[in-house]
Amino acid sequence: MPAVAGPRIHRVSVITIAALAVFVAAVLALVAADLWFTDADSMAEVLAKQEVRHAVRLSLATSGATLVLVVAFSIPVGYALSRYRFPGSVVLDAIVDLPIVMPPVIVGISLLVFFRTPVGRWIESIEWLRFVYTVKGIVLCQFFMTASLGIRAAKAAFDAADRRLEHLALTLGCTHWQAFRMVALPMARSGLAAGAVMAWARAVGVFGPLLIFVGAVPMRTTVMSTVIYLEVSVGRIEPALAVAMLLLAMAMVTLVLLHWLGSGRRQWWAP
Amino acid sequence: MIRISGLAFRAGDFRVEVASLAVESSEYFVLLGPNGSGKTLLLSCLCGLARAERGTVIVGGRDVTGLEPRLRQIGYVPQDYGLFPHLDVARNLTFALRARGVRHKEALSRLGPLIDMLGLRGLLAHWPLTLSGGERQKVAVARALAIEPALLLLDEPVSALDGPTRAEVLEQLHRVQRQLALTTIHVCHSLDEAAAVADRAGVMIGGRLVQAGRLEDLIARPEGPEVARLLRVGRGNVE
């Protein structure tokens, strides 16, 4: 598209770019403050602690498991929301979004309450399926906090993939499953991947529900976010910041990946 | 050959009815009609993407009315060609064979004669987005022919092309159809286009097939004022 004639600097460009600059400066100021408050030595010291290393490992393991679960759910659920219309589908669509708008603490309380109901007690009675105050509970909290994001991203990705091409695949000899696997899924894969990355990034940072549902028992149920809380609660800001810096670095890598998937890779089929 | 009798189906509030239509083997049949007359819907029903409420569709002696699209062996080329944007031309062409479990390389080798017939050899590594309209059309036709269809359905195959390309593509379509002796139904608006390829033609108005026969007969003896008005435009678009 050719450039619009006229001055390149006008009121709209000045206001919007100024707003952008203020916001970026605010974010960078926070990061700079964190960096100023801590140093490499104290970071190394904190990261050498067994409790912290355990929390990092547990964060990565649980968020990895959550990622697998979110992907396994978000693809079929997002596809169903995108492709099928049935009575009550609008309500179901809204319910899927509920965990996004629910205050995180309420997710933790709701999970705790659920496992005091007869159904919850029955689940807890199964030896290998206990959730309350266990590592599996961490995954459950992370899943509830992030699945909606994955599902929403999957629905958007399938919405963008032309449904008529799946129909055409049927005339070319595909079963419905093959049309899904050979057409819908590859066409939606950039959006699906971006949704998965976003969900994983959020899972690593989940905090509120964990504190209520699984507690913060060192070397058992503490993850990076709860380590930060425990350190701050006893007035140790530097160790908390060291872990926070690690989380921040992981978040940055995730965001770069997300933007790569969401922009340049959006037209990955183009030459 | 294809025989349609008592076919009726609904798309929302719009009803499509074809009381009787026979298209002979190797015949090139053109379906004319204004926008919104149900031509595309009829093609969708023939290839199984819309469910018939009643009536029968017999293709090559086989009743395909209740069959899933994949079992009908009907090639369908939609108006926008429907190339898969995430696959290069080669993989678009081998799509149907790969769905049947044939490996890509073997499928490509099997499709060699078809690829050469349509002059697509030089385009195999290209992506659909980089092709011209005429090239996309050829790839879409070749992809539909890869299933060795008993019937080929073309939905306004040249409507998106410019004049010279349109004539060239029409000529090629006609040649390929003759070469493969393929029963073909071609939907379009233009009498010129119909005259260039049709053995026979039919006119659809308001969801109903109102007349079918040789194009000259339709023009000479239109059944009813609506058909007459449609065909009166002569060498222009039927609107």
Interface residues (C-beta under 8 A of the other chain):
Chain A: R164 L165 H167 L168 A169 L170 T171 L172 G173 C174 T175 Q178 M182 V183 P186 M187 W268 W269 A270 P271
Chain B: C47 G48 L49 E68 P69 R70 R72 I74 G75 Y76 P78 G82 F84 P85 H86 L87 F95 A96 R98 A99 R100 W127 L129 T130 R143 A144 A146 I147
